[in-house]
Amino acid sequence: MADKRVQLSLDDDEIELEELIDSRQSFKTSPEQTKRLAEASQKHGFTSREPTKKRRKVSPYTAQFGGKCREGMKQLFQEIGDRMKTYDTETLELAILALIEKEKLNDLKKAYNNILTK
């Protein structure tokens, strides 16, 4: 026969959560307290969760573009971007522009420039 569970006796004392929280209490700290807290935190190895860098601007690259390539082509493409100090998206745009100019596709160059100015 299974053991009978012991009942919690919470029925006698109702707990009101609002009694446990002082809604008038302010959680703001003074600049002096904030400074002391930061120093103590740093001393004990805690780091701030505040962002240390500003966020980058929103990327204009929103459309997906992908496809298969030959083995090693992706690495070559990324090496080109590394040497040019550009992201893959910028490298691709510059490659498209170079191809348009090489093939003298002037009508497509206008379309390319229109896309960039949006």
C-alpha positions in Angstrom: 0.0 0.0 0.0 1.3 3.5 -0.9 2.2 5.9 1.8 -0.3 8.7 2.4 1.1 12.2 1.6 1.2 14.7 4.4 -1.1 17.7 3.9 0.2 21.2 4.0 -1.7 23.2 6.5 -2.1 26.5 4.6 -5.8 26.6 5.0 -5.6 28.1 8.5 -3.4 31.1 7.4 -4.2 32.8 4.2 -1.2 34.5 2.7 -1.8 37.9 1.1 1.0 38.7 -1.3 0.2 42.4 -1.2 1.1 42.3 2.5 4.6 41.1 1.6 5.2 43.9 -0.8 5.4 47.5 0.3 4.1 49.3 -2.8 5.3 52.7 -1.5 9.0 51.5 -1.2 11.2 53.2 -3.7 13.9 51.1 -5.3 15.9 54.0 -6.6 19.4 54.5 -5.4 21.4 57.7 -5.0 24.4 58.3 -7.2 26.7 57.7 -4.2 25.0 54.3 -3.5 25.2 53.4 -7.2 28.9 54.2 -7.2 29.6 52.1 -4.1 27.5 49.2 -5.5 29.5 49.3 -8.7 32.8 49.3 -6.9 31.8 46.4 -4.6 30.4 44.5 -7.6 33.7 45.0 -9.6 35.7 43.9 -6.5 33.8 40.6 -6.3 34.0 39.9 -10.0 30.4 40.9 -11.1 30.1 42.7 -14.4 27.5 45.1 -15.5 24.6 44.0 -17.8 24.5 47.5 -19.3 25.5 47.5 -23.0 29.1 48.8 -23.4 28.8 49.6 -27.1 26.3 51.5 -29.1 24.2 49.4 -31.4 25.0 49.5 -35.0 22.5 51.2 -37.4 19.8 49.0 -38.9 21.1 47.1 -41.8 19.7 47.9 -45.3 20.3 44.2 -46.1 16.9 42.6 -45.6 16.3 40.4 -48.6 17.7 36.8 -48.6 20.1 35.8 -51.3 21.7 32.3 -51.3 22.7 29.5 -53.5 25.1 26.7 -53.9 28.7 27.1 -54.9 31.7 25.0 -55.6 33.8 23.6 -52.8 36.2 26.3 -51.5 34.4 29.2 -53.3 32.7 30.5 -50.1 36.1 30.6 -48.3 37.6 32.5 -51.3 34.7 35.0 -51.3 35.1 35.6 -47.6 38.9 36.0 -48.0 38.2 38.7 -50.6 35.9 40.5 -48.1 38.4 40.2 -45.3 41.1 41.8 -47.5 38.8 44.5 -48.5 37.6 44.9 -44.9 33.9 44.5 -46.0 31.1 42.3 -44.9 29.9 39.6 -47.2 26.8 41.7 -48.2 29.0 44.6 -49.3 31.5 42.3 -51.1 28.6 40.8 -53.1 27.3 44.2 -54.1 30.7 45.3 -55.2 31.2 42.1 -57.2 27.8 42.7 -58.9 28.9 46.2 -59.7 32.2 45.1 -61.1 30.5 42.5 -63.3 28.0 45.1 -64.6 30.8 47.5 -65.5 33.0 44.8 -67.1 30.1 43.7 -69.3 29.0 47.3 -70.0 25.5 46.6 -68.9 24.6 50.3 -68.5 20.9 49.7 -68.1 21.6 47.4 -65.2 24.0 49.9 -63.7 21.1 52.4 -63.4 19.0 49.7 -61.7 21.9 49.0 -59.3 22.3 52.6 -58.4 18.5 52.9 -57.8 18.6 50.0 -55.4 21.5 51.6 -53.4 19.7 54.9 -53.1 16.5 53.5 -51.6 
